[in-house]
Amino acid sequence: MERIVLPQIENFNQIEVYLANGGFESAKKTFAKTPDQIVDEVKKSGLRGRGGAAFSAGLKWSFMPKTTDKPKYLCINGDESEPGSFKDRQIFEDNPFQLIEGAIITCYAIGAKVAYLYIRGEYNKWIKLMQKAVDEAYARGFVGEKMKETFGIDFSCDLFIHKGAGAYICGEESSLMNSIEGLRGYPRVKPPFPAQRGLWGCPTTINNVETITNVPAIMKNGWEWFSKIGAPKHPGTILFGVSGHVNKPGVYELPSGVLLTDLIFNVAGGVRGNKRIKCVIPGGSSMPPLRGDQLEGVRMDAESLKEVGSAIGTGGVMVMDEDTNLLKVLIRIAHFYHHESCGQCTPCREGTGWMEKTLRRIDEGNGTSADLDLLISVANNIEGNTICALGDAAAWPVKFMIARFRDEFEKYVNKNISIPVPNKVHSMRGTAIPLTEIQK
Amino acid sequence: MIFKFTEENIKRIETARKKYPTALAAVMDTIYIAQEQNGFISNEVMEEIASVLGIDKVNVLSVVTFYTMYHTKPMGKYHVQVCTNVSCMLRGAYEIWDGVKDKLGLDHMKVSPDGKYSLEEVECMGACGYAPMIAVNEDYFENLNKEKVFEILDSLK
């Protein structure tokens, strides 16, 4: 089985071992080509972003303007705050040098002089590991001014680590740029896209850590080799983070297009206590969940998951067995998005709060069937009406969880709307003022 | 109370400053350094950060209040963070959360009177495959159950 991002070589995170296994060879090979050739090869390889949107990496690079007086930047997104996603830390831990090599190749291809690696603040241990690796790469002349001598080219770039401080929203690309600039992590309106006006108003490309780590392997083995791995429309391997009610949770690198059932039952050791599966979220908490009886034949790549009404996201597979209370799960997800909404757009700031409150009302036993429709309508009003994709991310789980598990949610609510008082407006508002007070 | 950066920390701020073309971009690193030295970010600390970087205090304030890892109040010596997000929740995080709350006698974002512990219910920490987890200050503890969590809490001196 092909392993690209996390090869199973002992001590691969040591620079000697990495160099002994052909480390930085593909960078040397690549620097003989022109940047255009590299962008073209990555485009032809079919490498798609691993951060959630699965957008073609080569195409993204080709948006960078060729002639500009402004400096260009590369941002590598290691914010990784999506619940269910924990793959990037495995790269920081086991394969930091391939990430660095990918970063310098990408910088060369897009003409960036500086790359920022954004890592979430909670990952203190991994930031230290990564900083150590970057320092070593600097000392050996693979990054920085000394690159010119090491590789014998007229190009050099710097790689800096930027530590986040605990904001989910900073995984969104424009918000990540604001965070690097030292501002609040508010997403920006697009267009202009980062390739035109990004970091400090200069052309910028933002890629996920896993995407960048794939680049040296593509350069080494050629785009034909890469495009033949896994699903043709979404080639390569994907890091799947399996969590929840499985026997062997963890990060697994598998070719894209692997069967979801294969992933859960053979790779991750099946469900705890041999229970049946009620629900699977295939790509991190913001992606639409799948029913347990829907899983047969589902393949894990962007196109196949789209067909069954979900998305690949970050490849964080969350498995829930038959005893799971989906209402509690949905409340937790809604609470998460309420907490993490940056507060910039009204539909998301208010809507996420109301979704959580409505769900809690159902949990307290005061919900009606109409509340379920209300939740879907609130979700529909958030989706597509916000600056960034967090609005959609907050709306999808609520909307699809209720739509696909309506039978289960109907059990948690009262069938009939009972309004105990004549003043309908107040009772439906759930006002905090006792009715006796109002009636006085 | 007047806050001044130590000389060593001033050097660290200068190193951080060199990473970016603008002084404002170094504000996040500088707040971390200040928090390490002072324990939390008070009004005086924000003034000092602003004057060291040559930026407006409002820029510091806006960043401090946006990100959850900066504290504007003193936290305990051991800041216990329990993740209760979905992956952890499926594997029993709420038992741990309730247990820790009872054991420490604290609630979310509260500090014990002796200043030893503080407690926070955190969002996903990126340890979903090793759930449930807690973090004490900056260290992760993974694959836990209630007993193991209590052992960890007892070992904190």
Interface residues (C-beta under 8 A of the other chain):
Chain A: P71 E80 S81 E82 P83 G84 S85 F86 D88 R89 R120 G121 E122 Y123 N124 K125 F160 H162 K163 G164 A165 G166 A167 Y168 S179 I180 E181 G182 L183 R184 G185 W200 G241 V242 S243 G244 H245 P249 G250 V251 I281 S285 G316 M318 M320 T324 K328 V329 R332 I333 F336 H339 E340 C342
Chain B: K19 Y20 P21 T22 L24 A25 A26 V27 M28 D29 I31 Y32 N59 S62 V63 F66 Y67 T68 M69 Y70 T84 N85 V86 S87 M89 L90 R91 V122 E123 C124 M125 G126 A127 C128 G129 Y130 A131 A135 E138 D139 Y140
